[in-house]
Amino acid sequence: MTTLFRRLGQPVAGRATAALTLGLVAAALLFSSSAGAQTSPCSDDVASAPTGPATVSAASTTSYGRVLVVGSGDYAGCSLYLLTSDQLHALSGADFACSDNTNVLNMPCDSDLWPALLTEGDPIAGPGVNPTLLGTVTRTDLPGLSSVQQVTYAGQPLYRFFLDQAAGDTQGANLDDPVTSTAGIWYLVDPGRGTPATGQAQLQLETAAVGGTGPDETVLAASMNNDFSVFPNASFPVYTLRTDSDHEQGDVRSHENGRGHGHENGRESVCQGACAVYWPPVLTSKWPEAGPGVDQHALGIIVRPDGTHQVTYNGRPLYLFNNDAYIAGLTGTQSINGAGTDTPWGVFNTIPPLP
């Protein structure tokens, strides 16, 4: 697939209808959004090495609470994101999931789609940022650049997003991304711990083909891609892990506003490390919300070792599957690909609707 569009008014170049559609949406955003606090659009790609230290600050949002943003310079106020599947680099030395590898959009991930936040020298902690969580990682995979330093927070590399234009834009929040390799979820970043700032999880029902070609099934799903204009509020199947039932967890939070309740025999998640990259936990910053056909009283949360809150259903921790990630009309299809999958961590299963 050829390039979707060229930056700031240059011609659209694309053969596939889906690519052209996405390009037109992005191009429209380039001309319709206010510049806000920054002097350059947040969508700018990375074309040269940095000439000074990057500053990272915290800002307040309506839906996600306090999050990390670029603290100064041309992109001041632009939202910053982490990618869950980048953890494979730290765990095993694998390539960064957002790299210059070939992808369906034919645009480098780390310079064009999700421009890496680079720094020359130690990054600077702005207001609301914990300086002990700031760091750097060496990147040698950005097109046209040799060796540069990317800013990290709590060990996670930080990026902008090419569909964010103005300070405060959050199109990349909770984006289940099939374009990265390995597929992963993009989250805004909580300045307190460096963990995902997810906002409130939304659970609903979804009907999709098993394995993409099998019979349709209706299963419990999570709403993702909250602000992504190209494919907003998409739903993805959620799964339970059979081996979680063997591990009790003492810190299960109860629902206090009368819409649900906790569970006496809460479970801890045994899906950690690499498991949580391929089967990301369903996370929430607030009490999860049930959509039509979902029992609000069955929803709960547990606290994972990193302090994030994982959604539970009838006491069982919930997970997504990275092979379910897709963008309608562009790459992949809506399907249930993880049902009954036997993994080194146990068997993952979908959750049927209430009888």
N, C-alpha and C positions, 0 to 999 in steps of 0.2 A: 504494500500500500504506500502511495507516495505521500509527500509532506502535506499535512492538512491545510496549513495556511502559513503565510510568511508575515513577519512581524510588522505591525504598525503601518498598515495601508499598502503593503506590497501585495502582489496578485495571489489569489487563492490558487493552489495547485493540487488537484486531487482527482482521481478517477472514480473511486467508489462513492456511491451516494451517501452512505453513512458517514464517511470521512468528510465529505463536502458539507453535510449538515452540521457536524461538530465544528468544522472550521468557520462556517458562517456565524454560528452562535458565538464563538470566541471572538471573531472579528468585530461583531456588533458590540460586545462588551468592551472592547478596546476603546471604542469611541463614545460610549454612553456613560461611563463611570467617572465620578469625580476623582481627582488625584488625591484628595484628602491631605494628610500631613506629609506625605512623601512627595518628592519632586520627580520621581520616575514611577511608572506603573509597576505594581507588585509582580506583574507577569513577565517582566524583562528577563531574558535568558542570561546565562553567565558566559561571557565571551572573553574575559580577561582575568588575570590574577588580581587579587585584592592588593591595595596599596597602604592599608592601615588596619588597625584592629576593629573587629565588629563589636557592636554593642547589642546586648539582648536585654529587653525590658519586659515588664508585665503590664497587661491592659485588661480591662473588664469587658465582658460580653454579656448579652442578654441571656443566651441559652446555655453557655458553657462555663460561666464563671470567669475567674482570672486565668489568662492564658499568656503564653510567650509571644512576643512580637519583636521585630527588628527595632532596636532602640534608638538609632540615629542614622544620619546619612540619607542617601537618595531613597531608601525604602523604609524609612521610619514609619512604624505603625503597621507594617505588613505582617500578616499572620505567619507563624512558624509551625511546622508540622514534624512529627516523627512517623516512621514506617515500621510496622510490627515485624515484617520479614527481614529488615536490616539486622535484626538480632542474630541471624545465622552467621553474619560476619564475626561477631564477637564470640559466638558459641563454638564455631568450627573453623574459622578462617575463610569461609566461603566468600565469593564476591558479594559486594553490596547489591541488594535487591533492586535498588534504584541506581542504575549505572548507565553506561553508554552502549549496552547490549542492544541488538536489533529487536524492535518490538512492532506491534501492529500499527502504531501511529507513525513509524519511521522518523521519530524525533527522539534524540537522546533524553533519557529520563532525568539524569542528574544536572543537566545544563539548561534544558528547554522546558520539559513538562513540570518538573519539580526542582527549580533552580536551588542548588546547594548553597547554604550560607557559609561563605568563605571568610577567612580572616588572615591578616598578616600580623603575627604576634598574638599574645594571649588575648582572648576575648574579654570584653569589659562587662561587668554586671551593672545594669541599670536599675531603676527603682523596681522593687518587688522581686528581684531575682537573687537566688542563693549563689554567691560566687563560688562556693565549694563544689557545686554541681556542674559548673562550666568547664569545658575541656576542648580538646581538638582531636581529630583523627586525620591521618595523611591520606589524600586521594590522588591517585595517578590515572584515573579513568575518565576525567572530564575532557571532552573533545577540545583539542587545540592547546591544552595546558599540560605541563609536565607534572610537577609535584606541588600540590597546594594543601592547605590546611582547612578542613571543614569544622565548623563549630559543633560541639556536642553538648548535650545537657543530660546529666545522669547517665552518660555513656551513649546516648542515642543521637545520631546525626540529625541536624536540623535543616529544613528545606522551606522555601516558599512554594506557591502553586501558580501555574500559568493562567488559570482562569480567575484568580484574585486580581483585582485592579487597584482598589483603593484601600487605605488603612481601615481595618475592621472587617473586610470581606473574609468569609469563611467557607468558600465553596468546596474546599478540600476536607472539611470536617467529617469524620466517620465514613470516609470513602473507601469502600471495598473494591480494591483496584486489581483487575486482571492483567494490566499492562506490565506491572513490575515482574521481576523474575528473581525469586519466587513471589507469587501473588501475595499481597498483604493488605493491611488496613492502615489508612492514614488517619492520624488523630492530631487535634490540637494538643498543646502540652501544658500541664498543670505546673506552675512555677514552684509550688511547695515541694513536690517530690520528683518532678520530671516524668510523671506518669500521664497516661492519656486523660485529657479533659473531654469527657464524652457527652455531657448533658444527660438528659433523662432517656433511658432505654424505652423503646416502644415495641411491644409484642403483639403479633397479629397472626392471622391464618394465611397460608399461601397454598395455592394449587399449582403443581408443576409436574412434569414428566420425570419419572425415576430414571436416572442415568441419561437423561436427555431424549431418549427414544422409547422408554418403557411406558407403562400405563400412568395416567395422572393420579397423584395422591394429594390429599390436603393435609398439611402438617403445620405445626407451630413454627413461626418465623420471626425474625427481628427486622425492624425497619432501619436501613442504613442510608448513606448518601444524603444526609439531611438537607444540605444547601447546594448540592451539585446540580447546576442548571440543566445540564445535558441529560441527566437520568436521575431525577430527584426522588427521595423517599422510596427507594427500591427495597424489596423484601428479600431476605435470604434465609433458607431453612436453618433451624437450630437443632442441636443434637445433645443427647446425654451420653455419658461414658459409663459403661457397665461397671468398671472397676471402682468408680467413685463411691459405689454403694458400700464398699468395704472399709471406707475411711470416714470416721465421724469427725466433725469439726465443731469446736465449741463456740466459735464466734459467729453465730447466725443472727442477723438483725431481725427484729420483729417489726411489723408494720404498726405504726402508732396513730394513723389518722382514720382508722375504722374501715378502710377499703381492703385490707388484707391482713394476714397474720404470719408470724414466723412458724418454724417447724421444730418440734421437740428434738428430732434426731437429724440435725443438720449435718451435711457432708462437706469435707474438704475436697478440693480439686487435686487429683493426682497428675493432672496434665500441666506440667511445668516445662521450662526450657524449650527444647526443639518441638515438643508436642504442642505447646501453646503458639508456636509459629504456624504450624500446619492446621491446627484446630484452635483458632483464637477464642478466648473466653468472651462471652457476651458481657460487656462492661456497662456500668451506669454510674453517674454522679449523683443521681437522685433515686427515689423509690421508683421502680419500673412501672410503666403504665400498660394496662391491658386493653387491646382493641376488641371489636365485636367477636364473640365466640371464644374468647380467652378468659379464663377464670382469674379475676384479679386477686382473689384470696389464695391462689396457688403460687403467686409470685413472691419471691423473697430475694435476699442477697447473702453472700458470704464475703468475707474479707480475705483476699489472696495474700501471699507472703510479701508482695511489693506494696501492699496497702490499697490496691484497687478493689472496687466492689464488683463482684461477679453475680449476674442474675441467676436465680434458681427457679425451678418449677417443681412444685411438690417436693421441695427439699433437694432436688438434683441440680447440680451446676450445669449451665447451658454453654454450648460452644457453636461457633460457626465453622465452616470448612473452606479452606482457601481454594479448592477446586470448584466451588460454587460461584466464585466471583465472575461477573460478566457486566458488560455495558450494552444495553439493548440497542440493536441496530448497528453496533460497531464491532464487538467481539464477544463470542460466546452466546449462550442462550440460557434462559431461565430453566433450571433443572435441579433435581435432588440427586447429588452424586455421592453422598457420604453414608447413605442408609445401610446399616449392617456391615460397615467396613471394619475389618479385623486389623488392628495396628499393634505395634509393640507395647502400646499403653493400654490396650483393651479394645472392646468393640463399641463403636459409636452407633447410636440409633436415633431416628426421628421420633417426634411426639405427635400422635394423632389428635384430632380435635375431640372436644368433649362429646360423649354419646348423646 
